Amino acid sequence: MFSSITVESLNAPSDDAKTFEKGMVAGLREAPAHWQRAIMPHHFGRAAGPKYGYKIRSARYLARKWKKKHHQDDLVYSGEARRQMRGRYDRARVSRIPTGRSATLKIHAPAYFYKYRPGQPDKAAEVVATTEDEANELREVIENTIDQTLARAHVRKVRKL
């Protein structure tokens, strides 16, 4: 018996815009999740300071940290903040803004990350800093999600017997 498979496009251009919007929202949810799983852990490594432009810590603080904790990892003293931030993953909230869409990810960090005295490092800003390569990686995550959404919506396989 002979069978063939035909691939057809199902959507009108107006449907493509809706599908693109769905893909954009899905991509904007996936990018922060990818940042939290794959990029944020690099902020707590030994070489993170120069890479992300962290404020230089005092020699006294670094000596005290070495004496008590036996490490020089950036943004880490006891490790509790790292455990807290890496241990809980929330879904990003996507909202409309005048120029398009925006995604917001709630990060569960200790209060001292965003409540600090003048002159102390802004740890919240340091932990969300991204390099150009990481920004490109996040853009690719969004674009791939949009492409996958469009591909799923556009193509239908019809089996003719």
C-alpha positions in Angstrom: 0.0 0.0 0.0 1.3 3.5 -0.9 1.1 6.5 1.5 2.5 10.0 1.3 2.9 12.8 3.9 2.1 16.4 2.9 3.3 19.3 5.1 0.9 22.3 5.1 0.9 25.7 6.7 -2.2 26.1 8.8 -2.2 29.7 9.9 -3.2 33.0 8.4 -0.8 36.0 8.9 -3.0 37.3 11.8 -2.6 33.9 13.5 1.1 34.1 13.0 1.2 37.4 15.0 -0.7 35.7 17.9 1.6 32.7 17.8 4.6 35.0 17.8 3.2 36.7 20.8 2.8 33.4 22.6 6.3 32.5 21.7 7.6 35.8 23.0 5.9 35.3 26.3 7.2 31.8 26.6 10.7 33.0 25.7 10.6 35.8 28.2 9.6 33.2 30.9 12.4 30.8 29.8 15.2 33.3 29.6 15.1 34.3 33.4 14.8 30.6 34.3 17.9 29.8 32.1 19.7 32.7 33.8 18.9 31.4 37.2 19.9 27.8 36.4 22.9 28.3 34.1 24.3 31.9 34.6 23.7 32.9 38.2 25.8 30.2 39.7 28.9 31.7 38.0 28.4 34.8 40.1 29.5 32.9 43.2 32.9 31.6 41.9 36.4 32.8 42.6 36.9 34.7 39.3 33.5 36.3 39.3 34.6 39.7 40.7 36.7 40.9 37.7 34.3 39.3 35.2 31.2 41.1 36.6 32.8 44.2 37.9 32.2 43.7 41.6 33.4 46.3 44.0 36.7 45.4 45.5 36.4 44.1 49.1 38.8 45.3 51.8 41.9 43.4 52.6 40.6 43.2 56.2 37.4 41.6 55.1 39.1 39.1 52.8 41.6 38.1 55.5 38.7 37.6 58.0 36.8 35.5 55.5 39.9 33.4 54.8 40.6 32.9 58.5 37.0 31.9 59.3 35.7 30.2 56.2 38.8 29.2 54.3 37.8 30.4 50.9 37.9 33.5 48.7 34.7 32.9 46.6 33.0 36.2 45.5 29.6 37.0 47.0 30.0 34.2 49.4 30.8 34.4 53.1 29.1 31.5 54.8 27.4 30.2 51.7 23.8 30.7 53.0 23.0 33.4 50.4 24.2 31.1 47.6 22.1 28.2 48.9 19.1 30.4 49.4 19.3 31.9 45.9 20.0 28.7 44.1 17.5 26.6 46.0 14.3 28.2 45.0 13.1 28.9 41.5 10.1 31.0 40.8 8.4 31.5 37.4 9.2 34.8 35.7 6.3 37.3 35.5 5.8 38.7 32.0 4.0 42.1 31.7 3.3 44.6 29.0 5.2 47.9 28.9 4.9 50.8 26.5 7.7 49.4 24.3 6.6 45.8 24.3 7.0 43.1 26.9 9.1 42.8 30.1 10.0 39.8 32.3 10.6 40.0 36.0 12.1 37.2 38.1 11.9 37.3 41.9 15.1 36.2 43.4 15.0 35.0 47.0 18.0 36.7 48.5 18.9 37.6 52.1 17.9 41.2 53.2 21.6 42.3 53.3 21.7 41.9 49.5 19.5 44.9 49.0 19.5 46.6 52.4 23.0 47.8 52.8 24.9 50.8 54.4 26.4 53.5 52.3 29.8 52.5 51.1 29.1 48.8 51.2 28.9 46.9 47.9 25.5 46.7 46.2 25.3 42.9 46.2 21.9 42.8 44.5 23.3 44.7 41.5 26.4 42.5 41.5 24.5 39.2 41.4 22.3 40.3 38.5 25.1 41.7 36.4 25.5 40.0 33.0 28.3 40.0 30.5 27.7 40.7 26.8 28.1 37.0 26.0 25.5 36.1 28.6 23.1 38.7 27.3 23.5 37.1 23.8 22.9 33.7 25.3 19.7 34.9 26.8 18.6 36.4 23.5 19.2 33.1 21.8 17.0 31.3 24.4 14.2 33.7 23.6 14.7 33.4 19.9 14.8 29.6 20.0 11.6 29.5 22.1 9.9 31.7 19.6 11.1 29.6 16.7 9.9 26.4 18.4 6.5 27.9 19.0 6.1 29.1 15.4 7.3 25.7 14.1 4.8 23.8 16.2 1.9 26.1 15.0 2.8 26.3 11.3 3.3 22.7 10.3 0.8 19.9 10.2 1.5 16.5 8.8 -1.4 15.1 6.9 -1.3 11.4 6.0 -3.0 10.5 2.8 -3.8 6.9 2.1 
